[in-house]
């Protein structure tokens, strides 16, 4: 007698099809749409930022295998210059670190004046990281300009720095300032977000490049607490970011000035 062909009940076949489809979707999601790392330690590229508040830094002790970049406060408003900037700039570069400078933007000063302060202070070095404009609420200045006027002044400083240094400036900001002032503006400007309660979650979900995840970090060679940051992306992404900014390697000691 001929044996009957094996067959699955229609319901079971439907279940198997759904499981197979889910497996395929999960595989595609994992390969193309992998979620962000859950915390800062899972990122590949780590760095920190400092100012005169960190006082004397022993740059020789900084673990360069762990920290790949550093940003130094250079200026604030139209005339303030960080008292430790020049020393930190020279010593950090002398140790072969990738170094950039940031400016604390005062909401009641003209963008042109603030750009001039930064340009007078920060050397134009081809192997330096792109300039950063630190945009935060300033209670003493918040009502000086309307939102529209403020955005125009920020645009002025952005354009002057981009023209002078030949690199796309970065905006450092808090989640609140971004959501209220910057959302939907400057869509081509890379973002550096300060967020200590978890991954940055911003209005309209723009891509961010850097994340300052704590102000209470500890690094050998620095006696005080320090801001710690990560770069969004893999080692390959980091190298591409550097290449886009004309940086092929870390600065050599002979070009530290």
C-alpha positions in Angstrom: 0.0 0.0 0.0 1.3 3.5 -0.9 2.1 5.5 2.3 0.3 8.8 2.6 2.4 12.0 2.0 3.3 13.9 5.2 1.6 17.2 5.5 1.2 19.9 8.2 -2.1 21.2 9.3 -2.8 24.7 7.8 -2.5 26.4 11.2 0.9 24.9 12.0 2.2 25.9 8.5 1.0 29.5 9.2 2.8 29.5 12.5 6.0 28.2 10.9 5.8 30.9 8.3 5.4 33.6 10.9 8.4 32.4 12.9 10.5 32.3 9.8 9.5 35.8 8.8 10.3 37.1 12.3 13.7 35.4 12.2 14.5 37.2 8.8 13.3 40.5 10.2 15.4 40.2 13.3 18.5 39.3 11.3 18.0 42.4 9.0 17.4 44.6 12.1 20.5 43.3 13.8 22.7 43.9 10.7 21.3 47.2 9.6 19.5 48.8 12.5 21.4 47.8 15.5 20.4 49.7 18.6 22.6 52.2 20.3 24.8 50.8 23.0 23.0 50.9 26.3 25.7 52.8 28.2 28.8 54.9 27.5 31.2 52.0 28.4 30.1 50.1 25.3 31.3 52.8 22.8 34.7 52.4 21.1 36.0 56.0 21.2 36.3 57.8 24.5 37.5 61.3 25.3 37.2 64.1 27.9 37.1 67.9 28.1 38.8 70.2 30.6 39.2 73.9 31.5 41.1 75.9 34.1 38.7 74.3 36.7 40.8 71.1 36.4 43.8 73.2 37.5 47.2 71.5 36.9 47.0 68.4 34.7 49.8 65.9 34.4 49.4 65.2 30.7 52.1 62.6 30.7 49.9 60.4 32.9 46.8 60.5 30.8 46.1 57.0 29.5 46.2 57.7 25.8 45.3 54.1 24.9 41.9 54.7 26.6 41.2 58.4 25.8 41.4 59.2 22.1 40.6 62.9 22.2 40.3 65.9 24.4 38.6 69.3 24.1 39.9 72.3 25.9 38.0 75.4 26.9 39.6 78.3 25.1 37.2 81.3 25.4 33.9 82.6 26.6 31.9 85.5 25.3 33.7 88.4 23.7 36.8 88.8 25.9 37.3 85.9 28.4 40.2 83.6 27.6 40.7 80.5 29.7 43.9 80.9 31.8 45.0 77.3 31.2 44.2 77.0 27.5 47.6 77.8 26.0 49.4 75.5 28.4 46.9 72.7 28.0 46.9 73.0 24.2 50.7 72.7 24.0 51.1 69.9 26.5 48.2 67.8 25.3 49.4 68.0 21.7 52.9 67.3 22.8 51.7 64.0 24.2 50.2 63.0 20.9 46.5 63.5 21.9 43.9 64.7 19.3 43.0 68.1 20.6 40.2 70.6 19.9 39.0 73.8 21.5 35.5 74.9 22.6 34.0 78.3 23.2 31.3 79.0 25.8 28.7 81.1 23.9 27.3 84.1 25.8 23.7 84.6 24.7 24.0 88.4 25.1 27.0 89.0 22.9 27.3 89.4 19.2 28.4 86.3 17.3 31.0 88.2 15.4 32.7 89.5 18.6 32.7 86.0 20.1 34.1 84.5 16.9 37.0 87.0 17.0 37.8 86.1 20.6 38.0 82.4 19.6 40.1 83.1 16.5 42.5 85.3 18.4 43.1 82.5 20.9 42.9 79.2 19.2 45.7 78.3 16.6 44.6 77.2 13.2 46.2 73.8 13.0 45.3 71.3 10.3 45.5 68.3 12.7 43.2 69.9 15.3 39.7 68.7 15.9 36.9 71.0 14.6 35.9 74.0 16.8 33.0 73.6 19.2 30.5 76.2 20.2 29.0 75.5 23.6 25.3 76.6 23.6 23.6 76.6 27.0 21.1 78.7 28.9 22.7 81.8 30.5 20.3 83.3 33.0 22.0 86.7 32.8 21.5 86.9 29.1 18.6 84.8 28.1 16.3 87.7 27.4 18.7 89.9 25.4 17.7 88.5 22.0 14.6 87.0 20.6 14.9 83.4 19.4 15.2 84.5 15.8 17.9 87.1 16.6 19.8 84.6 18.7 19.8 82.0 15.9 21.2 84.7 13.5 24.0 85.5 15.9 24.9 81.9 16.4 24.9 81.5 12.6 27.4 84.4 12.3 29.8 82.8 14.7 29.4 79.3 13.1 30.1 80.7 9.6 33.2 82.7 10.7 34.7 79.7 12.4 34.0 77.4 9.5 35.6 79.9 7.1 38.7 80.5 9.2 39.5 76.9 10.3 38.2 75.1 7.2 36.3 72.6 9.4 32.6 72.1 10.1 32.0 73.4 13.7 30.2 71.3 16.3 27.5 72.5 18.6 27.7 71.3 22.2 24.4 71.7 24.0 22.0 70.3 26.6 18.8 68.4 25.7 16.7 71.3 27.0 18.5 74.0 24.9 18.4 71.8 21.8 14.7 71.0 22.1 13.6 74.6 22.8 16.1 76.6 20.6 18.0 74.5 18.1 15.5 71.8 17.1 14.9 72.0 13.3 17.8 74.5 12.9 21.4 73.9 11.7 20.6 70.5 10.5 24.0 70.0 9.0 25.9 70.8 12.2 27.2 67.9 14.2 25.8 67.7 17.8 27.6 67.0 21.1 24.9 66.4 23.7 25.2 66.7 27.5 22.9 64.1 29.1 23.7 62.4 32.4 20.5 60.4 32.8 20.9 58.1 29.8 21.3 58.1 26.1 20.5 61.5 24.4 16.9 61.6 23.3 16.2 64.8 21.3 13.2 66.3 19.6 12.9 64.9 16.1 15.6 62.4 16.8 18.6 64.0 15.1 21.9 62.2 14.9 24.4 63.1 17.5 28.2 62.7 17.2 29.4 63.1 20.8 27.8 62.4 24.1 29.0 63.9 27.4 27.7 61.2 29.8 29.1 62.4 33.1 30.8 65.4 34.8 32.1 63.2 37.6 34.7 61.1 35.8 38.2 60.3 37.1 41.3 60.2 35.0 44.9 59.5 36.0 46.8 62.7 35.9 43.8 64.9 36.7 43.1 65.6 40.4 39.6 66.9 40.1 36.4 65.4 38.6 36.3 65.7 34.8 33.7 65.5 32.0 33.8 62.3 30.1 32.6 61.8 26.5 32.1 59.2 23.8 31.9 59.4 20.0 29.0 57.8 18.3 30.3 55.1 16.0 32.9 52.4 15.5 36.6 52.8 15.1 36.0 53.0 11.3 33.5 55.8 11.8 35.9 57.7 14.0 38.7 57.4 11.4 36.2 58.6 8.7 35.2 61.5 10.9 38.9 62.5 11.3 39.5 62.2 7.6 36.5 64.4 6.9 38.2 67.0 9.0 41.6 66.6 7.3 43.1 64.6 10.1 45.0 61.5 9.1 46.9 60.8 12.3 47.4 62.1 15.8 49.5 65.3 16.0 53.2 64.7 16.1 55.2 66.1 19.0 57.2 68.4 16.7 54.1 70.3 15.7 52.7 70.7 19.2 52.7 74.5 19.2 
